[in-house]
Amino acid sequence: MREATGKVAAWLGIAAGLAGIEHGYFEILQGGARPESLMIASMGTPCIPEQAWNRCEPALTLLPTFLVTGIAALILGLVILVWSAAFLRRKSGSWILMGLCGALLVCGGGFFPPLIGLVGGLCGLAIHKPLDTGAPGKFIAFAAKIWPWPLALLMVWLVNQFTVGYFFNDFLQRFMAFGVVLILLLLPLSVLVAYAHDRARQGAR
């Protein structure tokens, strides 16, 4: 089993689940109001998208009200969280995670949470696949040495961006593109480094 790869898949799924729960909580607070379109802001008043670093967390919903959307996102987020932590390594576990993330996307779970969970699911597909034998190349050996720092940095940023945004909204709003690029960079890098770590361990046996 690819141990590091499994950890990356699980943590990305857990992050997606927590973010889905958070989206659902704010949508529930908006009550039974009907969205004006398929695109919504998870956070309602007093959050103003043009003035908030996170644009009040945009999302997509096919459901009739914010309350129903929020309940669905919260439940899906909780299921994704539990599934990623306890059942991802089972047969078809990664496919189920990706299906749940697809449902989260259209039920108010935002855009980045389903993306993060989808990457976790794709990563999880490789958990039980055999690794190449023999000594790894120089690039793989180097990448293995930085495990698990890309994943750790990604988790730290996903959590603490809200704290930074709360105290330094204008700063983060101005440089939010950097935050987006950081997430998009650390996602594949975490997967690559996990594979390299597993590959290096296999080659050392």
C-alpha positions as CSV (number, residue, x, y, z in Angstrom):
1,M,0.0,0.0,0.0
2,R,1.2,3.5,-0.8
3,E,1.2,4.9,2.7
4,A,2.0,8.6,2.0
5,T,-0.4,8.6,-1.0
6,G,-3.2,7.3,1.2
7,K,-2.5,10.1,3.8
8,V,-2.7,12.8,1.1
9,A,-5.9,11.4,-0.3
10,A,-7.5,11.2,3.2
11,W,-6.4,14.7,4.3
12,L,-7.6,16.3,1.1
13,G,-11.0,14.6,1.5
14,I,-11.1,15.7,5.1
15,A,-10.3,19.3,4.1
16,A,-13.1,19.2,1.4
17,G,-15.5,17.9,4.0
18,L,-14.8,20.6,6.6
19,A,-15.1,23.3,3.9
20,G,-18.4,21.8,2.8
21,I,-19.7,21.9,6.4
22,E,-18.6,25.5,6.7
23,H,-20.3,26.5,3.4
24,G,-23.5,24.8,4.6
25,Y,-23.5,26.6,8.0
26,F,-23.4,30.0,6.4
27,E,-26.1,29.0,3.9
28,I,-28.4,27.8,6.6
29,L,-28.1,31.2,8.3
30,Q,-29.7,32.7,5.2
31,G,-32.9,30.7,5.9
32,G,-35.6,30.0,3.4
33,A,-34.8,32.7,1.0
34,R,-34.7,31.6,-2.7
35,P,-31.5,32.2,-4.7
36,E,-31.8,34.6,-7.5
37,S,-29.7,32.3,-9.8
38,L,-27.8,29.1,-9.7
39,M,-24.7,31.1,-8.5
40,I,-25.0,32.1,-4.9
41,A,-22.8,33.6,-2.1
42,S,-22.6,31.2,0.8
43,M,-22.2,34.1,3.2
44,G,-25.1,36.4,3.4
45,T,-25.5,39.9,4.9
46,P,-23.5,41.7,6.1
47,C,-20.9,40.1,3.8
48,I,-20.5,42.0,0.6
49,P,-18.8,40.1,-2.2
50,E,-17.1,43.1,-3.7
51,Q,-15.6,44.0,-0.3
52,A,-14.7,40.6,1.0
53,W,-11.4,38.8,0.3
54,N,-13.3,35.5,-0.2
55,R,-16.1,37.0,-2.3
56,C,-18.5,35.7,0.4
57,E,-17.6,32.2,-0.7
58,P,-19.3,31.8,-4.1
59,A,-21.1,28.5,-4.8
60,L,-23.4,26.7,-7.1
61,T,-26.8,25.2,-6.2
62,L,-29.6,23.4,-7.9
63,L,-31.7,23.4,-4.8
64,P,-34.7,25.8,-4.2
65,T,-33.7,27.7,-1.0
66,F,-30.6,28.6,1.0
67,L,-31.8,26.5,3.9
68,V,-32.2,23.4,1.9
69,T,-28.9,24.1,0.1
70,G,-27.1,24.6,3.5
71,I,-28.5,21.4,5.0
72,A,-27.5,19.4,1.9
73,A,-24.0,20.9,1.9
74,L,-23.5,20.4,5.6
75,I,-24.6,16.7,5.4
76,L,-22.5,16.0,2.3
77,G,-19.5,17.7,4.0
78,L,-19.9,15.6,7.1
79,V,-20.3,12.4,5.0
80,I,-17.2,13.3,3.0
81,L,-15.3,14.0,6.2
82,V,-16.2,10.6,7.8
83,W,-15.7,8.7,4.5
84,S,-12.2,10.2,3.9
85,A,-11.1,9.5,7.5
86,A,-12.4,6.0,7.8
87,F,-13.4,4.4,4.5
88,L,-11.4,5.9,1.7
89,R,-9.0,2.9,1.5
90,R,-11.8,0.5,0.8
91,K,-12.5,-0.9,-2.7
92,S,-14.2,1.9,-4.7
93,G,-13.6,4.3,-1.8
94,S,-12.0,6.9,-4.0
95,W,-14.8,6.7,-6.6
96,I,-17.4,7.3,-3.9
97,L,-15.4,10.3,-2.6
98,M,-15.4,11.8,-6.1
99,G,-19.1,11.2,-6.5
100,L,-19.8,12.9,-3.1
101,C,-17.7,15.8,-4.2
102,G,-19.6,16.1,-7.4
103,A,-22.8,16.3,-5.4
104,L,-21.2,18.8,-3.0
105,L,-20.4,21.1,-6.0
106,V,-24.1,21.4,-7.1
107,C,-25.4,21.6,-3.5
108,G,-23.8,24.8,-2.3
109,G,-20.4,23.4,-1.3
110,G,-18.4,26.0,-3.1
111,F,-15.9,25.4,-5.9
112,F,-12.5,24.8,-4.2
113,P,-13.8,22.2,-1.6
114,P,-15.1,19.8,-4.4
115,L,-11.9,20.4,-6.4
116,I,-9.7,19.5,-3.4
117,G,-11.8,16.4,-2.7
118,L,-11.7,15.4,-6.3
119,V,-7.9,15.6,-6.3
120,G,-8.0,13.5,-3.1
121,G,-10.1,10.9,-4.8
122,L,-7.9,10.8,-7.9
123,C,-4.9,10.4,-5.6
124,G,-6.7,7.6,-3.7
125,L,-7.1,5.6,-6.9
126,A,-3.4,4.8,-6.7
127,I,-3.3,3.7,-3.1
128,H,-3.3,-0.1,-3.8
129,K,-1.5,0.0,-7.1
130,P,2.0,-1.6,-7.1
131,L,5.0,0.7,-7.2
132,D,8.0,0.4,-9.5
133,T,10.9,-1.6,-8.1
134,G,14.5,-0.6,-8.1
135,A,16.3,2.5,-7.0
136,P,14.4,5.8,-7.6
137,G,15.9,8.5,-9.9
138,K,17.5,11.7,-8.5
139,F,14.3,13.7,-9.0
140,I,12.2,11.2,-7.1
141,A,14.8,10.9,-4.4
142,F,14.9,14.7,-4.0
143,A,11.1,15.0,-3.9
144,A,10.8,12.3,-1.3
145,K,13.0,14.3,1.1
146,I,10.4,17.2,1.3
147,W,7.6,14.9,2.3
148,P,5.2,15.9,4.0
149,W,5.8,19.7,3.9
150,P,3.7,20.6,0.8
151,L,0.7,18.8,2.3
152,A,1.3,20.4,5.7
153,L,1.7,23.9,4.1
154,L,-1.5,23.4,2.2
155,M,-3.5,22.4,5.3
156,V,-2.1,25.3,7.2
157,W,-3.0,27.8,4.5
158,L,-6.5,26.4,4.0
159,V,-7.2,26.8,7.7
160,N,-5.4,30.1,8.4
161,Q,-6.5,32.1,5.4
162,F,-9.7,32.8,7.2
163,T,-7.8,34.3,10.2
164,V,-5.6,36.3,7.9
165,G,-8.7,37.5,5.9
166,Y,-10.5,38.5,9.1
167,F,-7.7,40.8,10.3
168,F,-6.3,41.8,7.0
169,N,-9.2,41.7,4.6
170,D,-7.9,44.5,2.3
171,F,-4.4,42.9,2.1
172,L,-5.7,39.4,1.2
173,Q,-8.3,40.9,-1.2
174,R,-5.4,42.6,-3.1
175,F,-3.3,39.4,-3.2
176,M,-6.0,36.7,-3.3
177,A,-4.7,35.6,-6.7
178,F,-1.6,34.5,-4.9
179,G,-3.6,32.4,-2.5
180,V,-5.4,30.7,-5.3
181,V,-2.2,30.0,-7.2
182,L,-0.7,28.6,-3.9
183,I,-3.5,26.1,-3.5
184,L,-3.4,25.1,-7.2
185,L,0.4,24.6,-6.9
186,L,0.4,22.7,-3.5
187,L,-2.4,20.3,-4.5
188,P,-0.4,18.4,-7.3
189,L,2.9,19.0,-5.4
190,S,1.5,17.2,-2.4
191,V,0.5,14.2,-4.5
192,L,3.9,14.1,-6.3
193,V,5.9,14.3,-3.1
194,A,3.7,11.5,-1.5
195,Y,4.3,9.3,-4.6
196,A,8.1,10.0,-4.4
197,H,8.1,9.2,-0.7
198,D,6.4,5.8,-1.3
199,R,8.6,5.1,-4.2
200,A,11.8,5.9,-2.2
201,R,10.6,3.6,0.6
202,Q,9.9,0.8,-1.9
203,G,13.3,1.2,-3.5
204,A,15.0,1.0,-0.1
205,R,13.5,-2.4,0.7
